[in-house]
């Protein structure tokens, strides 16, 4: 699902649960590759976590709010708090691991190695 200012606040900060949000631009090949990976990840975590997308050119205020400096960047949230971020395109298993770790992490935890 493509997020805008209203849906980002409501879904990411306003709902319990685990959410992965990808920030990108369709014109960038690496962002398109991440989007394809996240379609597969979303299928694997259906019913356990949500996967959303923010198109940075259309939603620059969300990118500023989340301090996005490099595209693509993927943030992992749980219960409205950011647990970690993955900067740059990664293989599918990195996104799988980030979501699995977020689902298992104790409240208030930060994902180990998510920033690398």
N, C-alpha and C positions, 0 to 999 in steps of 0.2 A: 504494500500500500504506500502510495506517495503521501508524505506528510506535509502540512502547511503549518502556519503559526498556531492556529486553533487546534488542529488535531494533534500536533506535537505536544503541546501543553497538556491536553486532555489524556492522551494515550500514554505518553512517556512519564510525565510527572504525576498524573492524576489516577493512575490505575496500578493495582498490585500486580506482581508477576514479573517475568523476565522478558526483556525486549532487546532486540538487536537492531540498531539503526545505522544504515549505510549512508554516508554523505558522498556525493559525487556529481559528475557532469556527464551527460550522455555522449558528448563529443570526445571524451577521453577513452581510449581503448581499455586502459586498466580499469576504469570505472565500469565499463560494460562487462568486462570479465568478472569483476566482483559481483555485479548484479546476477550474472548467470550462476555463479557459485552459490549465492544466497537463495536463489530459487530452489536449488537442491537442498540446502540447509533447512530452509523453511519447511519443506516436505518432510524431512527427517525429524523435525521437532514439532510437527503439527500437534496441537493440543497441549504442548508443554511451554512453548515460548512463541513470541511474535517476532516477525522480521519485517522491518519497514525501511523506507528509502526517503532521503531528502535530496532534492535537486537543488544544489547550492545556488545556481544563478537565479532561480525562481524564489528561493527562500534564504536570502543572505542573512537575515536577522537570526535565524536558527543557527546558522553556521557560526556567527559571531557569539551567540549565547553559549554554544558548546566549544568555543575556542578551537575551531577547525582551521588548521594551517596548511594541511597537505591533503590532496585528493588522490585516491580514495582514502577515507578514514571510516572505520566502523567502531561504533560505541556500543557497549553492553551495559544495560541498565537492569536493576532489580528493585522493585518497589519504589521507583522514582529516583533512585540514586545510581550514579554512574559507578560501575565496578571496574571498568577497564576500557582500553581502546587499542585497536590494531590499525597502524598507519601503513598505508601502501597496500597493494594487491597481495593477497596470500592464497595459498592452496586451500581447497575446501576444508581440509581437516583442521586448520587453524580456527575457522569459524565454528566448526563442530565442537572443538575443545573449549573455546571461549564460552559457548552456550552451556555445555555440559558442566563446566566449572561454576558458572553463575548459578545454575540450578542447584548445585550441591553445596555452594559456599554458605557459611554461617552469615547471619545478618550483620551488616557493617563491614564485611570483608572486602578486600580489593583483589582482583584477579592477578595472580602471580604471572609475570612475564607477558601480560597483555599489552604493555606499552612498547615492547620490543618488536 
